[in-house]
């Protein structure tokens, strides 16, 4: 019998943006520490110093996985925090053997070295560019008036200026207000509003995929399976055999004794 008591929750826009903004700093931290310790352990494996360094790397990878899944859970509402590290009562040798035999140790290593950083660079770039571009397009009439004001200040100081916002469509010539140019600015506003909704949808999907990918490579198998199946029933159905005439008679006899 399996119970799944942590279905995927609907994440907020603020949580999505926060996760995507924090993704790159944490990815750099993971990558630098992982590359340094992994290279150092391989280089000193011949003189056996690399073994404790590799054990330290596995312990840190578990901590990184714990932190990453906690961010995914708290900011995106996906899954739940992964279990704590191995108990401290076992010996270092046994712990090292367990880490070596655990496939999660190697999938976490791959995630920190290959997956997290490129995905975070793409996420950080999109979350920085798309919302800013949508705000600029939505406030395009204000941008026209602002450029008009700046050009006027430059003309007062005898500095000729000309601003081209959109070539052959919206331009500011010598601080001269042109009603047609200003009216054209309002044609850009619906594009900015539409881009805002498209950006939220795209960034939300990107954050959700990033969260699922993190659980697939960082979390234990049963927890990852439950995360990828948030709509499974809370409890598996139990098979109940049909009532036969003999069983019905036996139940009636027992009820008479009661």
NUNULUM-192294 format. One record per residue (C-alpha): residue number from 0; residue in one letter; x, y, z. Coordinates in steps of 0.001 Angstrom, whole numbers. Each point is the difference from the previous one (the first is absolute). Example, Ala and Ser with C-alpha at 12.3 -4.5 7.8 and 13.67 -1.06 7.14 Angstrom:
BEGIN
R    nr   rest         u         v         w
R     0      A     12300     -4500      7800
R     1      S      1370      3440      -660
***
This chain:
BEGIN
R    nr   rest         u         v         w
R     0      X         0         0         0
R     1      X      1415      3377     -1035
R     2      X     -1167      3348      1259
R     3      X       788      3223     -1878
R     4      X      -728      2885      2319
R     5      X      1979      2725     -1738
R     6      X     -1678       871     -3320
R     7      X      1452      2740     -2187
R     8      X     -1359      3394       977
R     9      X      -624      2892     -2332
R    10      X      3001      2304       145
R    11      X      -225      3802        64
R    12      X      1610      2464     -2380
R    13      X      2106      1420      2837
R    14      X      1277     -3471       889
R    15      X       799      -728     -3635
R    16      X      1957      3211      -486
R    17      X      1836      -415      3307
R    18      X      1003     -3568      -877
R    19      X      1270       992     -3454
R    20      X      1939      2978      1377
R    21      X      1634     -2104      2726
R    22      X       729     -2846     -2391
R    23      X      3192      1478     -1476
R    24      X      1747       960      3295
R    25      X      -676     -3423      1488
R    26      X      1054     -1699     -3243
R    27      X      3342      1817        80
R    28      X       491     -1017      3633
R    29      X      -815     -3650      -757
R    30      X      2185       -85     -3108
R    31      X      3098      1615      1520
R    32      X        24     -2192      3113
R    33      X      -828     -3194     -1918
R    34      X      2619       534     -2711
R    35      X      2668       928      2547
R    36      X      -537     -2979      2297
R    37      X      -574     -2505     -2806
R    38      X      3170      1052     -1839
R    39      X      1973        -6      3244
R    40      X     -1244     -3465       949
R    41      X       895     -1448     -3400
R    42      X      3431      1605        54
R    43      X       867     -1350      3460
R    44      X     -1678     -3403      -319
R    45      X      3395     -1666      -575
R    46      X      1246       936      3475
R    47      X     -3398      -814      1602
R    48      X      -639      3580      1067
R    49      X     -2624       189     -2708
R    50      X     -2289     -2451      1827
R    51      X      -892      2257      2962
R    52      X      -295      2938     -2406
R    53      X     -2427     -2032     -2118
R    54      X     -1955      -897      3153
R    55      X      -175      3692       883
R    56      X     -1273       717     -3511
R    57      X     -2772     -2596       347
R    58      X     -1049      1484      3351
R    59      X       -86      3488     -1517
R    60      X     -1947     -1279     -3005
R    61      X     -2648     -1342      2356
R    62      X      -109      3403      1685
R    63      X      -285      1748     -3362
R    64      X     -2824     -2354      -994
R    65      X     -1751       707      3301
R    66      X       291      3752      -585
R    67      X     -1073      -181     -3643
R    68      X     -3074     -2129       685
R    69      X      -917      2271      2918
R    70      X        92      3011     -2353
R    71      X     -2100     -1866     -2551
R    72      X     -2510     -1007      2689
R    73      X      -267      3399      1708
R    74      X        52      2234     -3092
R    75      X     -1677     -2188     -2629
R    76      X     -2130     -2293      2165
R    77      X      1392     -3172     -1595
R    78      X       607     -3136      2057
R    79      X      1351       188      3530
R    80      X      3463       321      1629
R    81      X      2164     -3101      -426
R    82      X      1053     -2144      2977
R    83      X      2865       918      2308
R    84      X      3527     -1321      -529
R    85      X      1142     -3402      1195
R    86      X       125      -542      3740
R    87      X      3247      1047      1664
R    88      X       379     -3218      2027
R    89      X      1363     -2061     -2909
R    90      X      3699       -27      -814
R    91      X      1567      2159     -2684
R    92      X       948     -3074     -2017
R    93      X     -3568     -1328       -33
R    94      X     -1357      3434      -829
R    95      X      2451       353     -2879
R    96      X     -1025     -3417     -1365
R    97      X     -3673       968       217
R    98      X       615      3204     -1885
R    99      X      1918     -1872     -2700
R   100      X     -2771     -2577      -404
R   101      X     -2794      2566        20
R   102      X      -934      1048     -3574
R   103      X     -1221      3324      1410
R   104      X      3580       998       779
R   105      X       890      -153     -3686
R   106      X     -3189      1548     -1324
R   107      X       497      2887      2415
R   108      X      3556       377     -1238
R   109      X     -1223       133     -3600
R   110      X     -2695      2512       938
R   111      X      2469      2367      1694
R   112      X      2619      -276     -2766
R   113      X     -2038      -181     -3216
R   114      X     -3662       887       512
R   115      X      -402      2738      2590
R   116      X      2323      2722     -1302
R   117      X     -1080       103     -3703
R   118      X     -3665      -168       981
R   119      X       504      2786      2555
R   120      X      1726      2248     -2553
R   121      X     -2948      -356     -2383
R   122      X     -2509       507      2830
R   123      X      1751      3081      1393
R   124      X       306      1574     -3456
R   125      X     -3672      -521      -837
R   126      X     -1289      1170      3381
R   127      X      2130      3128      -318
R   128      X      -772       897     -3627
R   129      X     -3623     -1001      -630
R   130      X     -1734      1841      2895
R   131      X      2162      3098      -519
R   132      X      -777        36     -3720
R   133      X     -3737      -370       644
R   134      X        57      2927      2479
R   135      X      1910      2194     -2465
R   136      X     -2458      -752     -2800
R   137      X     -2998       584      2276
R   138      X      1368      3403      1070
R   139      X      1071       995     -3497
R   140      X     -1968      3307       -28
R   141      X      1800       984      3201
R   142      X      3313      -898     -1645
R   143      X      -844      2318     -2903
R   144      X      -751      2900      2355
R   145      X      3167      -689      1981
R   146      X      2157       100     -3126
R   147      X     -1764      3179     -1050
R   148      X       884      1601      3351
R   149      X      3651     -1107      -223
R   150      X       322      1340     -3534
R   151      X     -1437      3331      1170
R   152      X      2659       275      2706
R   153      X      2708      -761     -2545
R   154      X     -1344      2684     -2365
R   155      X        60      2567      2805
R   156      X      3701      -723       277
R   157      X       391       396     -3781
R   158      X       531     -3718      -561
R   159      X     -1927     -1319     -3012
R   160      X     -1635     -3355       698
R   161      X     -2212     -2526     -1654
R   162      X     -1396     -3203      1539
R   163      X     -1171     -2963     -2043
R   164      X     -2173     -2270      2112
R   165      X     -1253     -2118     -2916
R   166      X      1582       800     -3385
R   167      X     -2405      1589     -2505
R   168      X     -2859      -370      2497
R   169      X       644      1882      3258
R   170      X      2708      2649        44
R   171      X       678      3193      1978
R   172      X      1354      2901     -2102
R   173      X      1465      3058      1717
R   174      X     -2341      -229      3027
R   175      X     -3068       621     -2174
R   176      X     -3202     -1617      1232
R   177      X     -1708     -1775     -2880
R   178      X     -3538     -1240       730
R   179      X       228     -2737     -2621
R   180      X      3182     -1404      1512
R   181      X     -1537       137      3459
R   182      X     -3147     -1786     -1225
R   183      X      2119     -2740     -1523
R   184      X      1501      -682      3427
R   185      X     -3368     -1275      1227
R   186      X        57     -2690     -2692
R   187      X      2948     -1563      1852
R   188      X     -1822      -191      3347
R   189      X     -2127     -3119      -848
R   190      X      3177     -1763     -1151
R   191      X      1584       655      3410
R   192      X     -3076     -1226      1875
R   193      X      -165     -3156     -2116
R   194      X      3724      -589       489
R   195      X      -485       263      3778
R   196      X     -2512     -2845        59
R   197      X      2060     -2073     -2426
R   198      X      3097       574      2150
R   199      X     -1795     -1132      3155
R   200      X     -1219     -3131     -1748
R   201      X      3409      -784     -1494
R   202      X      1937       683      3213
R   203      X     -2508     -1980      2057
R   204      X       429     -2979     -2285
R   205      X      3770       330        88
R   206      X        20       119      3799
R   207      X     -2325     -3003       217
R   208      X      2181     -2055     -2343
R   209      X      3085      1028      1985
R   210      X     -1664     -1131      3224
R   211      X     -1043     -3364     -1415
R   212      X      3481      -524     -1443
R   213      X      1538       772      3385
R   214      X     -2191     -2608      1704
R   215      X       700     -2538     -2728
R   216      X      3776       228       536
R   217      X       280       989      3667
R   218      X     -2835     -1643      1928
R   219      X      -388     -3682       934
R   220      X     -1869     -2167     -2501
R   221      X     -3274      -334      1932
R   222      X      -143      3710       752
R   223      X       783       933     -3587
R   224      X     -2683     -2407     -1232
R   225      X     -2565      1592      2315
R   226      X      1048      3465     -1191
R   227      X      -485      -943     -3646
R   228      X     -3417     -1520       831
R   229      X     -1753      2709      2050
R   230      X     -3474     -1049     -1051
R   231      X       222     -3633      1073
R   232      X     -2577     -1092      2576
R   233      X       918       461      3633
R   234      X      -143     -3750       631
R   235      X       170     -2945     -2323
R   236      X     -3229     -1930      -320
R   237      X      -197     -3250      1899
R   238      X     -1564     -2981     -1731
R   239      X     -3077     -1344      1788
R   240      X     -1162     -3436     -1164
R   241      X     -3687      -369      -817
R   242      X     -2354     -1507      2577
R   243      X      -860     -3645      -615
R   244      X     -3153     -1699      1337
R   245      X      2137     -1973      2495
R   246      X      1623      3139      1351
R   247      X     -3336      1761       245
R   248      X     -1428     -2940      1956
R   249      X      3007       -53      2309
R   250      X      -315      3719       649
R   251      X     -3727      -370       754
R   252      X       757     -2841      2438
R   253      X      2622      2103      1797
R   254      X     -2432      2905       191
R   255      X     -2592     -2239      1657
R   256      X      2505      -955      2742
R   257      X       627      3685       652
***
